[in-house]
Amino acid sequence: MKHLHTFESYLNEANDLSYWKDYAEGHNQSPKWMNDEATTVSAVVALVDKCIKDWNSQASKEGTDRVSKPSEKHIGDLAMQYFKQFKTINGNVISAMIMQES
């Protein structure tokens, strides 16, 4: 039974919003705009759209999966939850959410 608890924790890991804070710093390969903080609801919505468009553009070039419409909604909802809790979000966090969803 202990393994079930561990597996359940793994499945619920992304639901703990603080999990995503580790991704806020990004990495050296991130475009500069991904480090810019969104501090309003409208800025979050625009940033989610920009991150998804960037992901889909790269996916088209690399022949990998694009973000599906249901995934777009889930990522947007998760990004808004994160924003409501931490009052800021950046493209690095949203991109990590996209990677987790894909």
Backbone as ProteinMPNN parsed JSONL, in Angstrom:
{"seq_chain_A": "MKHLHTFESYLNEANDLSYWKDYAEGHNQSPKWMNDEATTVSAVVALVDKCIKDWNSQASKEGTDRVSKPSEKHIGDLAMQYFKQFKTINGNVISAMIMQES", "coords_chain_A": {"N_chain_A": [[0.809, -1.21, 0.0], [2.035, 1.175, 0.546], [3.342, 1.911, -1.797], [1.221, 2.694, -3.425], [0.425, 5.05, -2.193], [2.681, 6.619, -2.679], [2.655, 6.681, -5.492], [0.205, 7.959, -5.857], [0.816, 10.42, -4.717], [2.666, 11.312, -6.579], [0.995, 11.603, -8.839], [-0.61, 13.695, -7.99], [1.117, 15.747, -7.708], [1.388, 18.02, -9.414], [-0.865, 19.441, -8.732], [-0.286, 20.756, -6.422], [0.354, 23.914, -6.07], [2.685, 25.255, -5.34], [4.658, 23.663, -6.277], [5.187, 24.501, -8.876], [6.639, 26.831, -8.577], [9.35, 26.322, -8.585], [10.086, 26.416, -11.214], [10.13, 29.032, -12.022], [12.488, 30.515, -12.383], [13.564, 29.605, -14.735], [15.768, 28.782, -17.446], [18.965, 29.082, -19.073], [18.439, 28.996, -21.789], [15.978, 30.057, -22.269], [13.862, 32.404, -23.923], [14.097, 35.96, -23.442], [11.587, 37.182, -22.894], [10.172, 35.238, -21.544], [10.871, 35.422, -18.925], [9.704, 37.691, -18.003], [7.434, 39.095, -15.73], [3.98, 38.489, -15.263], [1.456, 40.429, -13.966], [-1.186, 41.05, -13.857], [-4.562, 39.988, -14.478], [-5.308, 40.128, -17.193], [-2.789, 40.26, -18.379], [-1.807, 37.752, -17.696], [-3.511, 36.036, -19.136], [-2.823, 36.814, -21.752], [-0.129, 36.059, -21.739], [-0.278, 33.282, -21.359], [-1.497, 32.587, -23.792], [0.554, 33.434, -25.544], [2.668, 31.744, -24.781], [1.602, 29.229, -25.429], [1.261, 29.529, -28.208], [3.956, 29.855, -28.926], [4.966, 27.35, -28.125], [3.459, 25.658, -29.843], [4.376, 26.561, -32.301], [7.074, 25.794, -32.233], [6.649, 23.052, -31.999], [5.526, 22.455, -34.473], [7.729, 22.863, -36.145], [9.459, 20.919, -35.197], [8.081, 18.604, -35.456], [6.58, 17.551, -33.367], [4.024, 16.99, -30.841], [1.338, 19.289, -30.763], [-0.255, 21.668, -28.541], [-3.302, 20.615, -27.342], [-6.787, 21.64, -27.635], [-8.373, 21.021, -25.263], [-6.232, 20.782, -23.468], [-5.177, 23.338, -23.574], [-7.136, 24.8, -22.218], [-6.958, 23.61, -19.668], [-4.308, 24.27, -18.95], [-4.485, 27.063, -18.972], [-6.345, 27.423, -16.872], [-4.893, 26.352, -14.713], [-2.696, 28.085, -14.696], [-4.005, 30.464, -13.993], [-4.924, 29.801, -11.425], [-2.459, 29.543, -10.126], [-1.526, 32.186, -10.434], [-3.461, 33.574, -8.927], [-2.85, 32.667, -6.382], [-0.088, 33.326, -5.996], [0.209, 35.86, -7.013], [1.689, 36.586, -9.23], [3.19, 35.471, -12.309], [5.243, 33.808, -14.713], [6.511, 33.219, -18.077], [8.189, 30.991, -17.986], [7.145, 29.359, -15.969], [4.613, 28.796, -17.032], [5.356, 27.49, -19.398], [6.511, 25.202, -18.282], [4.226, 24.068, -17.246], [2.926, 23.482, -19.623], [4.689, 21.576, -20.705], [4.372, 19.539, -18.827], [1.752, 18.864, -19.313], [1.776, 17.963, -21.91]], "CA_chain_A": [[0.0, 0.0, 0.0], [2.883, 2.345, 0.57], [3.612, 2.297, -3.177], [0.051, 3.414, -3.926], [0.489, 6.407, -1.667], [3.747, 7.294, -3.413], [2.169, 6.917, -6.847], [-0.848, 8.968, -5.74], [1.505, 11.691, -4.503], [3.226, 11.689, -7.877], [-0.093, 12.061, -9.706], [-1.162, 14.942, -7.476], [2.201, 16.7, -7.545], [1.131, 19.259, -10.153], [-1.961, 20.163, -8.099], [0.321, 21.601, -5.405], [0.805, 25.046, -6.872], [4.056, 25.648, -5.004], [5.505, 22.831, -7.132], [5.534, 25.243, -10.084], [7.551, 27.94, -8.268], [10.716, 25.918, -8.925], [10.321, 26.676, -12.63], [10.046, 30.467, -12.301], [13.767, 31.07, -12.814], [13.836, 29.188, -16.104], [17.116, 28.329, -17.751], [19.683, 30.0, -19.966], [17.944, 28.933, -23.163], [14.673, 30.709, -22.372], [13.857, 33.777, -24.456], [13.962, 36.953, -22.374], [10.197, 37.469, -22.557], [9.633, 34.221, -20.647], [11.197, 35.816, -17.554], [8.896, 38.851, -17.642], [6.351, 38.741, -14.822], [2.615, 38.954, -15.517], [0.924, 40.818, -12.661], [-2.624, 41.317, -13.968], [-5.283, 38.883, -15.104], [-5.219, 40.236, -18.655], [-1.416, 39.92, -18.757], [-1.684, 36.293, -17.57], [-4.208, 35.455, -20.294], [-1.988, 37.073, -22.937], [1.093, 35.275, -21.621], [-0.643, 31.883, -21.626], [-1.664, 32.489, -25.247], [1.865, 33.572, -26.183], [3.433, 30.518, -24.498], [1.021, 28.133, -26.214], [1.621, 29.781, -29.616], [5.381, 29.559, -29.058], [5.097, 25.887, -28.046], [2.917, 25.074, -31.068], [5.275, 26.919, -33.393], [8.226, 24.895, -32.113], [6.174, 21.686, -32.262], [5.371, 22.326, -35.92], [9.068, 22.759, -36.722], [10.124, 19.698, -34.738], [7.225, 17.455, -35.713], [6.063, 17.006, -32.117], [2.616, 17.292, -30.583], [0.898, 20.63, -30.412], [-1.132, 21.712, -27.373], [-4.696, 20.41, -27.74], [-7.74, 22.615, -27.079], [-8.645, 20.731, -23.844], [-5.023, 21.085, -22.701], [-5.084, 24.798, -23.486], [-8.034, 25.224, -21.138], [-6.397, 23.144, -18.397], [-3.114, 25.077, -18.676], [-4.972, 28.391, -18.614], [-6.94, 27.356, -15.531], [-3.812, 26.138, -13.761], [-1.938, 29.337, -14.632], [-4.807, 31.433, -13.227], [-4.869, 29.391, -10.017], [-1.12, 29.915, -9.667], [-1.497, 33.651, -10.339], [-4.296, 34.006, -7.8], [-2.168, 32.351, -5.133], [1.219, 33.965, -5.853], [0.083, 37.235, -7.523], [2.56, 36.777, -10.38], [3.552, 34.256, -13.036], [6.017, 34.152, -15.914], [6.452, 32.235, -19.154], [8.888, 29.77, -17.598], [6.2, 28.541, -15.218], [3.583, 28.341, -17.965], [5.978, 26.492, -20.277], [6.628, 23.963, -17.507], [2.866, 23.506, -17.196], [2.673, 22.925, -20.947], [5.478, 20.352, -20.811], [3.737, 18.526, -17.975], [0.482, 18.49, -19.937], [2.008, 17.338, -23.208]], "C_chain_A": [[0.85, 1.271, 0.0], [3.184, 2.831, -0.849], [2.434, 3.058, -3.782], [0.069, 4.857, -3.437], [1.545, 7.212, -2.426], [3.295, 7.626, -4.829], [1.088, 7.993, -6.834], [-0.225, 10.348, -5.528], [2.087, 12.213, -5.806], [2.142, 12.251, -8.789], [-0.621, 13.422, -9.279], [-0.118, 16.048, -7.342], [1.902, 18.041, -8.209], [-0.01, 20.063, -9.543], [-1.479, 21.033, -6.951], [0.965, 22.764, -6.13], [2.228, 25.481, -6.549], [5.075, 24.829, -5.791], [6.023, 23.64, -8.323], [6.518, 26.373, -9.824], [8.994, 27.604, -8.642], [11.072, 26.247, -10.377], [10.402, 28.163, -12.969], [11.358, 31.054, -12.822], [14.139, 30.668, -14.229], [15.239, 28.648, -16.263], [17.717, 29.257, -18.799], [19.148, 30.016, -21.391], [16.596, 29.617, -23.343], [14.807, 32.069, -23.049], [13.596, 34.758, -23.309], [12.51, 37.17, -21.946], [9.609, 36.437, -21.601], [9.923, 34.528, -19.176], [10.379, 37.011, -17.077], [7.684, 38.409, -16.829], [5.011, 39.322, -15.287], [1.989, 39.227, -14.151], [-0.539, 41.247, -12.698], [-3.275, 40.129, -14.667], [-5.152, 38.943, -16.616], [-3.804, 39.891, -19.143], [-1.189, 38.413, -18.673], [-2.314, 35.611, -18.769], [-3.359, 35.626, -21.558], [-0.72, 36.223, -22.909], [0.832, 33.793, -21.862], [-0.789, 31.681, -23.135], [-0.317, 32.538, -25.967], [2.704, 32.303, -25.982], [2.916, 29.34, -25.316], [1.354, 28.309, -27.691], [3.087, 29.464, -29.861], [5.621, 28.053, -29.05], [4.636, 25.245, -29.359], [3.788, 25.385, -32.283], [6.5, 26.008, -33.391], [7.828, 23.457, -32.437], [6.021, 21.45, -33.755], [6.72, 22.136, -36.603], [9.72, 21.425, -36.401], [9.309, 18.439, -35.001], [6.71, 16.777, -34.453], [4.618, 17.46, -31.913], [2.399, 18.749, -30.195], [0.0, 20.539, -29.178], [-2.571, 21.591, -27.868], [-5.593, 21.47, -27.091], [-8.083, 22.303, -25.621], [-7.43, 21.041, -22.958], [-4.836, 22.588, -22.544], [-5.926, 25.311, -22.329], [-7.45, 24.844, -19.778], [-5.181, 23.991, -18.002], [-3.519, 26.491, -18.264], [-5.56, 28.431, -17.215], [-5.862, 27.212, -14.46], [-2.97, 27.406, -13.593], [-2.698, 30.387, -13.821], [-4.823, 31.08, -11.744], [-3.535, 29.804, -9.4], [-1.06, 31.429, -9.453], [-2.298, 34.139, -9.142], [-3.608, 33.747, -6.466], [-0.903, 33.18, -4.94], [1.275, 35.387, -6.397], [1.025, 37.567, -8.667], [2.802, 35.43, -11.046], [4.395, 34.694, -14.228], [5.942, 32.999, -16.919], [7.166, 30.935, -18.833], [7.956, 28.813, -16.864], [5.147, 27.968, -16.162], [4.146, 27.293, -18.923], [6.166, 25.156, -19.56], [5.274, 23.276, -17.394], [2.525, 22.842, -18.531], [3.425, 21.615, -21.118], [4.853, 19.221, -20.007], [2.472, 17.988, -18.635], [0.69, 17.685, -21.213], [2.435, 15.892, -23.11]], "O_chain_A": [[0.42, 2.315, -0.492], [3.272, 4.037, -1.08], [2.639, 3.977, -4.574], [-0.24, 5.777, -4.194], [1.309, 8.369, -2.773], [3.528, 8.735, -5.311], [1.063, 8.852, -7.716], [-0.692, 11.333, -6.099], [2.011, 13.406, -6.099], [2.354, 13.272, -9.443], [-1.034, 14.218, -10.123], [-0.435, 17.157, -6.912], [2.143, 19.09, -7.612], [-0.119, 21.26, -9.81], [-2.183, 21.957, -6.542], [2.02, 22.604, -6.744], [2.911, 26.028, -7.416], [6.22, 25.249, -5.954], [7.173, 23.477, -8.73], [7.174, 26.837, -10.757], [9.774, 28.496, -8.977], [12.251, 26.344, -10.717], [10.717, 28.512, -14.106], [11.339, 31.991, -13.619], [14.958, 31.335, -14.861], [15.823, 28.117, -15.318], [17.027, 30.12, -19.341], [19.391, 30.974, -22.125], [16.119, 29.742, -24.471], [15.757, 32.805, -22.781], [12.945, 34.41, -22.323], [12.235, 37.325, -20.756], [8.635, 36.735, -20.909], [9.292, 33.959, -18.285], [10.359, 37.314, -15.884], [6.992, 37.46, -17.199], [4.924, 40.493, -15.655], [1.991, 38.358, -13.279], [-1.073, 41.743, -11.707], [-2.608, 39.362, -15.361], [-4.909, 37.921, -17.257], [-3.647, 39.294, -20.208], [-0.458, 37.853, -19.49], [-1.719, 34.706, -19.355], [-3.201, 34.686, -22.337], [-0.287, 35.722, -23.947], [1.639, 33.12, -22.504], [-0.263, 30.715, -23.689], [-0.081, 31.766, -26.897], [3.373, 31.846, -26.909], [3.701, 28.546, -25.836], [1.697, 27.335, -28.362], [3.432, 28.872, -30.883], [6.385, 27.536, -29.866], [5.329, 24.396, -29.918], [3.918, 24.559, -33.187], [6.91, 25.511, -34.44], [8.586, 22.73, -33.078], [6.346, 20.372, -34.253], [6.841, 21.34, -37.534], [10.444, 20.863, -37.223], [9.796, 17.328, -34.791], [6.432, 15.578, -34.456], [4.07, 18.217, -32.714], [3.154, 19.342, -29.425], [-0.451, 19.453, -28.814], [-3.008, 22.372, -28.714], [-5.202, 22.114, -26.118], [-8.09, 23.219, -24.798], [-7.585, 21.509, -21.83], [-4.388, 23.055, -21.498], [-5.48, 26.155, -21.552], [-7.445, 25.652, -18.85], [-5.049, 24.383, -16.842], [-2.962, 27.05, -17.319], [-5.303, 29.365, -16.455], [-5.916, 27.873, -13.423], [-2.579, 27.755, -12.479], [-2.091, 31.123, -13.043], [-4.744, 31.97, -10.897], [-3.489, 30.345, -8.295], [-0.597, 31.894, -8.411], [-1.851, 35.03, -8.42], [-3.767, 34.523, -5.523], [-0.66, 33.687, -3.845], [2.299, 36.056, -6.252], [1.144, 38.735, -9.038], [2.639, 34.38, -10.425], [4.272, 35.826, -14.696], [5.378, 31.943, -16.632], [6.794, 29.882, -19.35], [7.975, 27.606, -17.106], [4.829, 26.781, -16.093], [3.471, 26.308, -19.223], [5.998, 24.098, -20.166], [5.187, 22.049, -17.441], [1.913, 21.775, -18.564], [2.864, 20.643, -21.624], [4.813, 18.077, -20.461], [2.161, 16.802, -18.528], [-0.124, 16.827, -21.553], [2.664, 15.245, -24.132]]}, "name": "protein", "num_of_chains": 1, "seq": "MKHLHTFESYLNEANDLSYWKDYAEGHNQSPKWMNDEATTVSAVVALVDKCIKDWNSQASKEGTDRVSKPSEKHIGDLAMQYFKQFKTINGNVISAMIMQES"}
